[in-house]
Amino acid sequence: MKNLAVKTSSVIALLGATVTNAFAQSASFFDNPQGGAAPNVAAQGTLGQNITMILNYFLGILGLIAVAFLIYAGVLMVTAGGNDEQIGKARKIITYAVIGIVIILLSWTIVTFVASALG
């Protein structure tokens, strides 16, 4: 169970990092590729905006992981075949995943509120 969670979160993190970096080129580089100037890779926005963006990205990944655990628990429950131990395990996973989703949503609300209050 723990190996599956670690592998799943690692794959999701790698995919998210790859997709984000694939679109990171600056438009000015494509306007004049022969100009010899390096593309502008400096972060856009203020420090607070960048921190808010990183926190929202992280909370989104956590939400995806929680939903993956809900799906896993649902499959575990459907394939239990009347095994009370497996059904109890699936119910426990569902309970913790729902609690996790509630905490993630509350965290997102707090981050959004603080970010709007500061800037």
C-alpha positions in Angstrom: 0.0 0.0 0.0 2.7 2.4 1.0 4.8 1.5 -2.1 1.8 2.1 -4.3 1.2 5.6 -2.8 4.9 6.5 -3.1 5.1 5.4 -6.7 1.8 7.1 -7.6 2.8 10.4 -6.0 6.3 10.2 -7.7 4.8 9.7 -11.1 2.3 12.5 -10.7 5.0 14.9 -9.5 7.3 14.0 -12.4 4.4 14.4 -14.9 3.5 17.8 -13.4 7.0 19.0 -13.5 7.5 17.9 -17.1 4.4 19.5 -18.3 5.1 22.8 -16.5 8.7 23.0 -17.9 7.6 22.1 -21.4 5.8 25.4 -21.8 8.3 27.6 -20.0 9.9 29.2 -23.1 9.6 33.0 -23.4 7.8 34.4 -26.5 10.6 36.9 -27.2 13.0 34.0 -27.9 10.7 32.7 -30.7 10.3 36.2 -32.1 14.1 36.6 -32.7 15.9 33.2 -32.3 19.0 34.5 -34.1 19.4 37.5 -31.7 21.8 35.7 -29.4 20.0 36.9 -26.3 18.9 34.4 -23.7 15.2 34.1 -23.2 13.8 35.9 -20.2 13.3 33.1 -17.7 12.8 35.3 -14.6 9.7 34.7 -12.6 6.7 37.0 -13.4 4.9 38.7 -10.6 5.7 39.4 -7.0 7.1 37.0 -4.4 3.7 36.7 -2.8 2.1 35.8 -6.1 4.8 33.2 -6.8 4.4 31.6 -3.4 0.6 31.5 -3.8 1.0 29.9 -7.2 3.4 27.2 -5.8 1.0 26.5 -2.9 -2.0 26.2 -5.2 0.0 23.8 -7.4 1.0 21.7 -4.4 -2.6 21.6 -3.1 -3.8 20.5 -6.5 -1.4 17.6 -6.6 -2.5 16.6 -3.1 -6.1 16.7 -4.2 -5.3 14.4 -7.2 -3.6 12.0 -4.8 -6.6 12.0 -2.5 -8.9 11.4 -5.4 -6.7 8.5 -6.5 -7.0 7.0 -3.0 -10.8 7.3 -3.2 -10.7 5.4 -6.5 -8.4 2.8 -5.1 -10.6 2.3 -2.1 -13.7 2.0 -4.3 -12.0 -0.7 -6.4 -10.9 -2.4 -3.2 -14.5 -2.3 -1.8 -16.0 -3.6 -5.1 -13.6 -6.5 -5.4 -13.8 -7.4 -1.7 -16.3 -10.2 -2.4 -17.8 -10.1 1.1 -14.4 -10.1 2.9 -15.1 -7.9 6.0 -11.5 -7.1 6.6 -11.0 -5.8 3.0 -14.2 -3.8 3.3 -13.1 -2.3 6.6 -9.8 -1.3 5.0 -11.5 0.3 2.1 -13.9 2.3 4.4 -10.9 3.5 6.4 -9.1 4.7 3.3 -12.3 6.5 2.1 -12.7 8.2 5.5 -9.1 9.4 5.5 -9.2 10.5 1.9 -12.4 12.5 2.5 -10.8 14.1 5.6 -7.8 14.9 3.4 -9.9 16.5 0.7 -11.7 18.7 3.3 -8.3 19.8 4.8 -7.0 20.6 1.3 -10.1 22.7 0.4 -9.8 24.6 3.7 -6.1 25.2 3.0 -6.8 26.5 -0.5 -9.5 28.8 1.0 -7.0 30.2 3.6 -4.2 30.6 0.9 -6.6 32.4 -1.4 -8.0 34.7 1.4 -4.5 35.6 2.7 -3.2 36.2 -0.8 -6.1 38.5 -1.6 -5.7 40.4 1.7 -2.0 41.0 1.1 -2.1 42.1 -2.4 
